[in-house]
Amino acid sequence: MLKHIAVRLRKFHHGQLAFNINESTVVNANIEKRDPALKNLLEGFLNNGLEYTVDGCDLYWFQIDDEHPLSFYEPLNEVEVVFESEWFENKKDSFRHMAGMKYFDASAGLANQFTIKDQQRKIAYQLDSAA
């Protein structure tokens, strides 16, 4: 199942290492830079209290493919948000015809469907092979 996932990492390449350990394939990385709707969604999260950096770990977006359910990732401390890519594509289809502020409001407004985790928490992950 394809998923969009935003994770907190000290270094970008830690994402690839962690997904490999979990037998997940990284399909795409830094996707918020190329997807206007995802970029707007990120703005919605920021407007709702999401921080760029938590406990020295920056936020990175990936699209991954694996057999794990969303519930596998949701409780992980370093995961800010995860959702099915198909859900997001369907949402984008519903407002693709819009432009300007209507498009922004529709895509950023999706953030209201998620709960922001505590932004003061400690992000403690271990990767034995992480440099």
ChimeraX attribute file (.defattr): number of C-alpha atoms within 10 A of each C-alpha:
attribute: neighborCount
match mode: 1-to-1
recipient: residues
	/A:1	13
	/A:2	19
	/A:3	22
	/A:4	23
	/A:5	21
	/A:6	21
	/A:7	21
	/A:8	25
	/A:9	22
	/A:10	18
	/A:11	14
	/A:12	17
	/A:13	11
	/A:14	18
	/A:15	21
	/A:16	16
	/A:17	16
	/A:18	16
	/A:19	16
	/A:20	12
	/A:21	11
	/A:22	12
	/A:23	13
	/A:24	19
	/A:25	16
	/A:26	17
	/A:27	13
	/A:28	12
	/A:29	18
	/A:30	14
	/A:31	16
	/A:32	17
	/A:33	11
	/A:34	10
	/A:35	11
	/A:36	15
	/A:37	24
	/A:38	20
	/A:39	17
	/A:40	21
	/A:41	22
	/A:42	22
	/A:43	18
	/A:44	21
	/A:45	21
	/A:46	15
	/A:47	14
	/A:48	15
	/A:49	14
	/A:50	19
	/A:51	15
	/A:52	14
	/A:53	14
	/A:54	19
	/A:55	14
	/A:56	12
	/A:57	18
	/A:58	16
	/A:59	20
	/A:60	21
	/A:61	23
	/A:62	22
	/A:63	21
	/A:64	20
	/A:65	19
	/A:66	14
	/A:67	11
	/A:68	14
	/A:69	12
	/A:70	15
	/A:71	10
	/A:72	10
	/A:73	17
	/A:74	15
	/A:75	11
	/A:76	13
	/A:77	16
	/A:78	20
	/A:79	18
	/A:80	23
	/A:81	21
	/A:82	20
	/A:83	19
	/A:84	17
	/A:85	17
	/A:86	13
	/A:87	13
	/A:88	17
	/A:89	12
	/A:90	11
	/A:91	15
	/A:92	17
	/A:93	10
	/A:94	12
	/A:95	16
	/A:96	14
	/A:97	9
	/A:98	12
	/A:99	11
	/A:100	7
	/A:101	9
	/A:102	12
	/A:103	18
	/A:104	19
	/A:105	17
	/A:106	21
	/A:107	25
	/A:108	21
	/A:109	18
	/A:110	18
	/A:111	20
	/A:112	13
	/A:113	7
	/A:114	13
	/A:115	13
	/A:116	16
	/A:117	13
	/A:118	13
	/A:119	15
	/A:120	10
	/A:121	11
	/A:122	13
	/A:123	18
	/A:124	11
	/A:125	14
	/A:126	9
	/A:127	11
	/A:128	7
	/A:129	8
	/A:130	12
	/A:131	7
